[in-house]
Amino acid sequence: MKRIQTLSAAIAVATTAVGFTSGEALAQSSENKSVISTSNNSISDSKSLLAEWWNGKYATGNWFGVRDTLEEHGLKLGGEWKANFLWNVDGGLEQRFGYDDEWKFKGTLDVAKLTGWEALEGLSLYSDIRYRGGAGVNKWVGASSNFAPSTFQGGRLWRFQNAYVTYTTPELFGIKKFLTLSGGWQNPTDIFINQPLSKFFLNNTYTSGKGISANGIPWGGSYGAWGGYGKISPTDWFYAQSGLYLAIPNATNTSNHGLNFAGYRIDPELNGLYWLTEAGFTPKIGSSKLPGKYAAGFIYWGVENTGFRGTPYDQRTLVYFQVDQQLFREPSPEAPAPLLGKGPSEGKSVADGKDFKAPIKAEKPKLSDQGLYFFSLFNVAPAFQANVPFYFQTGLAYKGLIPTRDNDQLGVAFAYGDYSDVKADVNESRGQPIQSYEGVLEFSYRIQINQWAYVQPDLQYIIRPGATGNIANATVLGFQLGVNF
């Protein structure tokens, strides 16, 4: 009997041990599965965060939601970095490499969103600063500053650029955005001759100078002065605007960093008035609504200067004509079919042979921005005081030319400047080099990596660098990197 009890006890202990061991094993297995599941979730979350960052609008993301919150309250902050890697591979002065870059930081404040006051709708504040560094390739090419291969050599180092307020009427006289008033520390280059397509290229003449800075009128991102402009848009196809600013001699010098708020301090009497006026038509042509811009303008730079024959003048003047037009638009996405059963009910039954509810009217699809674009600009100025009395630039750009590369852009542009005959006569009489003409032909292709980064291979052929004929035509090859953060 005792043996049977002892055997029963042993079996019970063994069964308990086996059960405990099995339970522990099952628990361990469950725990391992949980760890694996947690690990997989972590990897999935990491991939999701990485994909969200890569597919986002900015390289710095949304700052853990702070950026979105700020924008909801009217404050939009941003920045961009662009760098030129350019080689002078043939001609020019020396076959050398050059690097330069630009950092820009900017902010816009929507006052109505900030305060919640609808009465302030259309009122905004804007400011930006920049930094330019690097020696660049320009000095190895020998071109004039207007036709320099890189635009980042003007106004180098850090520079304060703009700080101004703008008000656009939401609706006035029954017309939306009829009137715009803006003023503060401002650069008229950002407002007049607004030609985004030309800024696609790298050469300074397209992105900045446009033949105007060559004539003693500061034109480009380095100028800033007190003043403002007014603009009226009585229809969606016509506008007129005029601006008045302080004309500051030598305002674009690197040494002042854009902080010359008192004007020309060396001799304040040399300060003058800077007046610009422009009017244009902005039609949308045909069933494809191809946007265009046909504008003309006048610039008055009221700073004392001396003509090539020694005659003093109180001003410089220039007239310009701008023609931009989209030539072809790729087909827009088809509109989705109207949805049935979700529209307002008309009280009709199936017995009537009609639906209970009418279909919702399909929304019009957004027009595609892919297609072929054309731009051009002509400048005319007095030959007795203007280095380049005649200048023109023109070009074509195509967005989405290659299938599956909808956001890539291909561009070709040509610019030409004809130098003053009066200056040539004077220089010849003095035994100095004679400048005749200068130009550039540029090919560029922007590969849009994602929404916030691109790489842009570029080829420039500088014709008659320096305009004297003493420097061989130069071939500049390289690329630009760009990041929005």
C-alpha positions as CSV (number, residue, x, y, z in Angstrom):
1,M,0.0,0.0,0.0
2,K,2.8,2.4,0.9
3,R,4.5,1.6,-2.4
4,I,1.3,2.5,-4.3
5,Q,1.0,5.8,-2.3
6,T,4.7,6.5,-2.9
7,L,4.3,5.8,-6.7
8,S,1.2,7.9,-6.9
9,A,3.0,10.8,-5.2
10,A,5.9,10.5,-7.6
11,I,3.6,10.5,-10.6
12,A,1.8,13.6,-9.2
13,V,5.1,15.4,-8.7
14,A,6.3,14.5,-12.2
15,T,3.0,15.6,-13.7
16,T,3.2,18.9,-11.9
17,A,6.8,19.4,-13.0
18,V,6.0,18.6,-16.6
19,G,3.0,20.9,-16.5
20,F,5.1,23.7,-15.0
21,T,7.8,23.2,-17.5
22,S,5.3,23.1,-20.4
23,G,3.6,26.2,-19.1
24,E,6.9,28.0,-18.7
25,A,7.8,27.0,-22.3
26,L,4.5,28.3,-23.6
27,A,4.9,31.5,-21.7
28,Q,8.5,31.9,-23.0
29,S,7.2,31.2,-26.5
30,S,4.5,33.7,-26.1
31,E,6.9,36.3,-24.8
32,N,9.3,35.6,-27.7
33,K,6.4,36.2,-30.1
34,S,5.6,39.4,-28.3
35,V,9.2,40.6,-28.6
36,I,9.3,39.7,-32.3
37,S,6.0,41.5,-32.8
38,T,7.3,44.5,-30.9
39,S,10.5,44.5,-32.9
40,N,8.6,44.2,-36.2
41,N,6.3,47.1,-35.2
42,S,9.4,49.2,-34.3
43,I,10.9,48.5,-37.7
44,S,7.6,49.3,-39.4
45,D,7.3,52.5,-37.4
46,S,10.9,53.5,-38.4
47,K,10.2,52.8,-42.0
48,S,7.0,54.8,-41.8
49,L,8.7,57.8,-40.2
50,L,11.5,57.6,-42.8
51,A,9.0,57.5,-45.6
52,E,7.0,60.4,-44.2
53,W,10.2,62.5,-44.0
54,W,11.4,61.5,-47.5
55,N,8.0,62.2,-49.0
56,G,7.4,65.4,-47.1
57,K,7.7,69.0,-48.3
58,Y,10.9,69.9,-46.3
59,A,14.2,68.3,-45.5
60,T,13.8,69.3,-41.8
61,G,10.3,67.8,-41.6
62,N,7.5,69.4,-39.7
63,W,9.5,69.8,-36.4
64,F,7.4,67.2,-34.5
65,G,4.3,69.1,-35.4
66,V,5.6,72.5,-34.4
67,R,5.8,73.7,-38.0
68,D,2.2,72.7,-38.7
69,T,1.1,74.5,-35.6
70,L,2.9,77.7,-36.5
71,E,1.5,77.7,-40.0
72,E,-2.0,77.2,-38.5
73,H,-1.4,80.4,-36.6
74,G,-0.1,82.3,-39.6
75,L,3.7,81.9,-39.3
76,K,5.4,80.2,-42.2
77,L,9.1,79.6,-41.9
78,G,11.4,78.1,-44.5
79,G,14.8,78.1,-46.0
80,E,16.7,76.8,-49.0
81,W,20.3,75.9,-49.9
82,K,21.7,76.0,-53.4
83,A,25.2,75.1,-54.4
84,N,27.0,75.4,-57.8
85,F,29.7,72.9,-58.7
86,L,31.1,74.3,-62.0
87,W,34.2,73.6,-64.1
88,N,35.6,75.8,-66.8
89,V,36.6,73.0,-69.1
90,D,37.6,74.9,-72.2
91,G,38.5,78.5,-73.1
92,G,38.2,81.4,-70.7
93,L,41.2,82.4,-68.6
94,E,42.0,79.1,-66.9
95,Q,40.5,75.6,-66.9
96,R,39.6,75.4,-63.2
97,F,36.9,74.2,-60.8
98,G,34.8,76.5,-58.6
99,Y,32.3,76.1,-55.8
100,D,29.9,78.6,-54.3
101,D,26.6,78.4,-52.5
102,E,23.7,80.3,-51.0
103,W,21.7,79.8,-47.8
104,K,18.4,81.7,-47.5
105,F,16.1,81.9,-44.5
106,K,12.7,83.5,-44.8
107,G,9.4,84.0,-42.9
108,T,5.9,85.1,-43.7
109,L,3.3,86.1,-41.1
110,D,-0.4,86.1,-41.9
111,V,-1.8,88.6,-39.5
112,A,-5.4,87.5,-39.8
113,K,-4.5,83.9,-38.9
114,L,-2.4,85.1,-36.0
115,T,-5.0,87.4,-34.5
116,G,-8.2,85.6,-35.6
117,W,-9.5,89.0,-36.9
118,E,-11.2,88.6,-40.3
119,A,-10.9,92.3,-40.8
120,L,-7.1,91.9,-41.2
121,E,-7.4,89.3,-44.0
122,G,-4.9,90.1,-46.7
123,L,-2.4,91.7,-44.3
124,S,1.0,90.0,-44.1
125,L,4.6,90.6,-43.0
126,Y,7.7,89.2,-44.8
127,S,11.4,89.1,-44.1
128,D,14.5,87.2,-45.3
129,I,18.2,87.0,-45.0
130,R,20.9,85.0,-46.8
131,Y,24.5,83.9,-46.8
132,R,26.7,83.4,-49.9
133,G,30.1,81.7,-49.7
134,G,32.7,80.0,-51.9
135,A,35.1,81.4,-54.4
136,G,33.2,80.1,-57.5
137,V,34.2,79.6,-61.1
138,N,33.6,83.1,-62.4
139,K,37.1,84.4,-62.0
140,W,38.4,81.6,-64.2
141,V,36.1,82.4,-67.1
142,G,36.7,86.1,-67.5
143,A,33.1,87.0,-68.4
144,S,31.6,90.4,-67.2
145,S,29.6,90.2,-64.0
146,N,26.4,90.3,-66.0
147,F,27.2,87.1,-67.9
148,A,29.0,85.3,-65.0
149,P,28.3,81.5,-64.9
150,S,27.3,81.6,-61.2
151,T,25.0,84.1,-59.6
152,F,26.3,83.5,-56.0
153,Q,29.3,85.9,-56.2
154,G,27.2,89.0,-55.9
155,G,26.6,90.4,-52.4
156,R,28.7,87.7,-50.8
157,L,28.7,86.6,-47.1
158,W,25.6,87.2,-44.9
159,R,23.1,89.8,-46.0
160,F,19.9,91.3,-44.7
161,Q,17.5,91.5,-47.6
162,N,13.8,92.3,-46.9
163,A,11.4,93.3,-44.1
164,Y,8.1,94.7,-45.3
165,V,4.4,94.7,-44.9
166,T,1.8,93.9,-47.7
167,Y,-1.9,94.3,-47.8
168,T,-4.0,92.9,-50.6
169,T,-7.8,93.6,-50.6
170,P,-9.7,90.3,-50.4
171,E,-12.4,92.0,-52.4
172,L,-12.9,95.6,-53.5
173,F,-15.6,97.0,-55.9
174,G,-16.7,93.4,-56.3
175,I,-13.2,92.4,-57.6
176,K,-11.0,89.9,-55.7
177,K,-7.5,91.1,-55.0
178,F,-8.1,94.4,-56.7
179,L,-5.6,96.4,-54.8
180,T,-2.2,95.6,-53.3
181,L,-0.1,98.0,-51.2
182,S,3.3,97.1,-49.9
183,G,6.2,98.9,-48.2
184,G,9.2,98.7,-45.9
185,W,12.8,97.7,-46.6
186,Q,12.3,96.1,-49.9
187,N,13.9,95.0,-53.2
188,P,12.0,96.0,-56.3
189,T,13.7,93.1,-58.2
190,D,11.3,90.7,-56.4
191,I,8.3,92.6,-57.7
192,F,9.1,94.0,-61.2
193,I,10.1,91.8,-64.1
194,N,8.8,88.8,-62.2
195,Q,10.0,86.0,-64.5
196,P,10.3,82.7,-62.5
197,L,11.3,80.6,-65.6
198,S,14.5,82.6,-66.1
199,K,15.5,81.8,-62.5
200,F,15.6,78.1,-63.4
201,F,19.0,78.7,-65.0
202,L,22.4,79.2,-63.3
203,N,24.0,82.1,-65.2
204,N,23.8,85.4,-63.5
205,T,22.2,87.2,-66.4
206,Y,19.1,85.0,-66.2
207,T,18.7,84.7,-62.5
208,S,19.7,88.3,-61.5
209,G,21.3,90.9,-63.8
210,K,19.1,90.7,-66.9
211,G,21.3,93.3,-68.6
212,I,20.1,96.0,-66.2
213,S,22.8,95.8,-63.6
214,A,25.4,96.2,-66.4
215,N,24.0,99.7,-66.9
216,G,24.6,101.1,-63.4
217,I,21.1,100.3,-62.1
218,P,21.3,97.7,-59.2
219,W,19.3,94.7,-60.2
220,G,19.4,91.4,-58.4
221,G,19.0,90.0,-54.9
222,S,21.6,92.2,-53.2
223,Y,19.7,95.5,-53.3
224,G,17.4,96.8,-50.6
225,A,16.0,100.2,-49.8
226,W,13.1,102.0,-48.1
227,G,10.1,102.3,-50.3
228,G,7.1,100.4,-51.6
229,Y,4.7,99.8,-54.4
230,G,1.0,99.8,-55.3
231,K,-0.7,97.4,-57.7
232,I,-4.2,97.3,-59.2
233,S,-5.7,94.2,-60.9
234,P,-9.2,95.3,-62.2
235,T,-9.5,92.0,-64.0
236,D,-7.7,88.6,-63.9
237,W,-6.0,89.4,-67.2
238,F,-4.6,92.9,-66.6
239,Y,-2.5,94.6,-63.9
240,A,-0.6,97.9,-63.4
241,Q,1.9,98.6,-60.7
242,S,4.3,101.4,-59.7
243,G,7.0,101.6,-57.0
244,L,9.0,104.3,-55.4
245,Y,12.2,103.6,-53.4
246,L,15.3,105.3,-52.1
247,A,18.1,105.1,-54.7
248,I,21.4,104.4,-52.8
249,P,24.8,104.6,-54.5
250,N,27.0,101.5,-54.1
251,A,24.2,99.8,-52.1
252,T,25.1,96.3,-53.2
253,N,28.7,96.4,-51.7
254,T,29.4,93.3,-49.7
255,S,30.8,95.3,-46.8
256,N,27.4,96.9,-45.8
257,H,25.6,93.5,-45.5
258,G,22.4,95.1,-46.5
259,L,22.3,97.2,-43.4
260,N,22.6,100.6,-45.0
261,F,19.3,101.8,-43.6
262,A,20.4,105.5,-43.6
263,G,21.3,105.3,-47.3
264,Y,24.7,106.4,-48.6
265,R,26.3,107.7,-45.4
266,I,29.5,109.0,-47.1
267,D,27.5,111.7,-48.8
268,P,23.8,111.5,-48.2
269,E,23.2,114.2,-50.8
270,L,24.0,111.6,-53.5
271,N,20.9,109.5,-52.5
272,G,18.1,109.8,-55.0
273,L,14.8,108.3,-56.0
274,Y,14.3,105.0,-57.6
275,W,11.0,104.8,-59.6
276,L,9.6,101.8,-61.5
277,T,6.4,101.3,-63.3
278,E,5.0,98.3,-65.1
279,A,1.7,97.2,-66.8
280,G,0.9,93.9,-68.3
281,F,-1.7,91.4,-69.7
282,T,-1.9,88.0,-68.2
283,P,-4.3,86.0,-70.4
284,K,-5.2,82.3,-70.3
285,I,-5.4,81.2,-73.9
286,G,-7.6,78.6,-75.4
287,S,-9.4,75.6,-73.9
288,S,-6.1,74.6,-72.2
289,K,-6.0,78.0,-70.5
290,L,-2.4,78.5,-71.3
291,P,-1.1,81.2,-69.0
292,G,0.9,84.1,-70.5
293,K,2.4,87.5,-69.5
294,Y,2.9,90.4,-71.8
295,A,4.3,93.4,-69.9
296,A,6.2,96.6,-70.4
297,G,8.0,98.8,-67.9
298,F,10.1,101.8,-67.2
299,I,12.9,102.3,-64.7
300,Y,14.2,105.6,-63.4
301,W,17.4,105.5,-61.3
302,G,17.9,109.0,-59.8
303,V,21.6,109.0,-59.0
304,E,24.1,111.4,-60.4
305,N,26.5,109.9,-63.0
306,T,28.7,110.9,-65.9
307,G,28.2,109.8,-69.5
308,F,30.9,108.3,-71.7
309,R,31.8,111.6,-73.2
310,G,32.0,113.4,-69.8
311,T,28.5,114.9,-69.7
312,P,27.0,114.8,-66.2
313,Y,23.5,113.3,-65.8
314,D,21.1,113.2,-62.8
315,Q,19.6,109.9,-63.7
316,R,19.7,106.6,-65.6
317,T,16.7,105.2,-67.5
318,L,15.7,101.9,-69.1
319,V,12.7,100.5,-70.9
320,Y,11.9,96.8,-70.9
321,F,9.4,94.4,-72.5
322,Q,8.6,91.0,-71.3
323,V,6.8,88.1,-73.1
324,D,6.2,84.8,-71.4
325,Q,3.8,82.2,-72.6
326,Q,3.0,78.5,-72.0
327,L,2.9,77.0,-75.5
328,F,1.6,73.5,-74.7
329,R,0.0,71.8,-71.8
330,E,-0.1,68.1,-71.4
331,P,-3.5,66.5,-70.9
332,S,-4.9,67.0,-67.4
333,P,-6.1,63.9,-65.4
334,E,-9.6,62.9,-66.3
335,A,-12.4,63.9,-63.9
336,P,-13.8,61.1,-61.8
337,A,-17.3,59.8,-62.8
338,P,-20.2,61.4,-60.9
339,L,-21.2,59.5,-57.7
340,L,-24.8,58.3,-57.5
341,G,-26.9,58.2,-54.5
342,K,-25.1,60.9,-52.6
343,G,-26.7,64.0,-54.0
344,P,-29.7,65.9,-52.8
345,S,-32.9,63.9,-52.9
346,E,-35.6,64.9,-55.4
347,G,-38.2,62.7,-53.8
348,K,-38.4,60.3,-56.7
349,S,-38.7,56.6,-56.3
350,V,-37.5,53.5,-58.1
351,A,-41.0,53.1,-59.5
352,D,-40.5,56.4,-61.4
353,G,-37.6,54.8,-63.1
354,K,-35.2,57.2,-61.5
355,D,-32.7,57.2,-58.6
356,F,-33.7,58.4,-55.1
357,K,-31.0,61.0,-55.3
358,A,-29.4,63.0,-58.1
359,P,-25.7,62.4,-58.9
360,I,-23.1,64.9,-57.5
361,K,-21.7,67.1,-60.1
362,A,-18.2,66.0,-60.9
363,E,-15.4,68.5,-59.9
364,K,-13.2,69.8,-62.7
365,P,-9.8,68.2,-62.6
366,K,-6.8,70.4,-61.8
367,L,-5.0,71.6,-64.9
368,S,-1.7,69.9,-65.4
369,D,1.4,72.1,-65.1
370,Q,3.4,69.8,-67.4
371,G,4.2,71.2,-70.8
372,L,6.3,73.6,-72.8
373,Y,6.9,77.2,-71.6
374,F,8.5,80.2,-73.4
375,F,10.1,83.3,-71.8
376,S,11.8,86.4,-73.2
377,L,12.9,89.9,-72.1
378,F,14.2,92.9,-74.0
379,N,15.9,96.0,-72.5
380,V,16.7,99.3,-74.2
381,A,18.7,102.1,-72.6
382,P,20.6,105.3,-73.8
383,A,23.9,104.4,-75.4
384,F,25.6,107.6,-74.2
385,Q,25.6,106.3,-70.6
386,A,24.6,102.6,-70.7
387,N,27.2,99.9,-71.1
388,V,24.6,97.6,-72.7
389,P,22.0,99.7,-74.4
390,F,20.4,96.7,-76.0
391,Y,19.9,93.3,-74.2
392,F,17.6,90.4,-74.7
393,Q,17.2,86.9,-73.3
394,T,14.9,84.1,-74.3
395,G,14.4,80.5,-73.5
396,L,12.2,77.4,-73.4
397,A,11.5,75.0,-70.6
398,Y,9.6,71.8,-70.5
399,K,8.2,70.2,-67.3
400,G,7.6,66.4,-67.4
401,L,9.1,65.7,-70.8
402,I,10.3,62.2,-69.8
403,P,7.6,59.6,-68.9
404,T,7.5,58.8,-65.2
405,R,9.5,61.9,-64.5
406,D,6.6,64.3,-64.2
407,N,8.5,66.9,-62.0
408,D,11.8,67.1,-63.9
409,Q,12.5,70.1,-66.0
410,L,14.5,70.6,-69.2
411,G,15.5,74.1,-70.3
412,V,17.5,75.9,-72.9
413,A,18.2,79.7,-72.9
414,F,20.1,82.3,-74.8
415,A,21.1,85.8,-73.7
416,Y,22.9,88.6,-75.7
417,G,24.1,92.0,-74.8
418,D,25.2,94.6,-77.3
419,Y,27.7,97.1,-75.9
420,S,27.5,100.9,-76.4
421,D,29.0,102.3,-79.7
422,V,29.5,105.6,-77.9
423,K,31.7,103.9,-75.3
424,A,33.5,102.0,-78.0
425,D,34.4,105.2,-79.8
426,V,35.6,106.8,-76.6
427,N,37.7,103.7,-75.7
428,E,39.2,103.6,-79.2
429,S,40.3,107.2,-79.0
430,R,42.0,106.5,-75.7
431,G,43.6,103.3,-76.9
432,Q,41.6,101.1,-74.5
433,P,40.0,97.7,-75.3
434,I,36.7,97.9,-77.2
435,Q,33.7,95.9,-76.0
436,S,31.3,94.9,-78.7
437,Y,29.0,92.1,-77.6
438,E,28.7,89.2,-75.1
439,G,26.3,86.3,-74.8
440,V,25.6,82.9,-73.2
441,L,23.9,79.7,-74.3
442,E,22.8,77.4,-71.5
443,F,21.3,73.9,-71.3
444,S,20.0,72.6,-68.0
445,Y,18.1,69.6,-66.7
446,R,16.7,69.5,-63.2
447,I,16.2,66.0,-61.7
448,Q,13.6,66.4,-58.9
449,I,14.6,63.8,-56.3
450,N,11.6,64.5,-54.1
451,Q,9.6,67.5,-53.0
452,W,12.5,69.2,-51.2
453,A,15.7,68.2,-53.1
454,Y,17.0,68.3,-56.7
455,V,20.2,67.9,-58.7
456,Q,20.6,70.0,-61.9
457,P,23.3,69.1,-64.5
458,D,24.2,72.3,-66.5
459,L,26.2,73.3,-69.5
460,Q,27.0,76.9,-70.4
461,Y,28.8,78.3,-73.5
462,I,30.0,81.8,-72.8
463,I,30.4,83.8,-76.0
464,R,33.1,86.5,-76.2
465,P,33.7,86.7,-72.4
466,G,34.3,90.3,-71.3
467,A,33.0,91.4,-74.8
468,T,36.5,92.4,-76.0
469,G,37.4,89.3,-78.0
470,N,40.7,88.9,-76.1
471,I,39.4,85.9,-74.1
472,A,38.4,82.7,-75.9
473,N,34.8,81.5,-75.7
474,A,34.4,79.4,-72.5
475,T,32.6,76.1,-71.9
476,V,31.4,75.7,-68.3
477,L,30.1,72.3,-67.2
478,G,28.7,71.3,-63.8
479,F,25.6,71.0,-61.7
480,Q,23.6,72.6,-59.0
481,L,22.3,71.0,-55.8
482,G,19.2,72.4,-54.1
483,V,17.4,71.6,-50.8
484,N,14.4,73.2,-49.2
485,F,14.4,73.0,-45.5
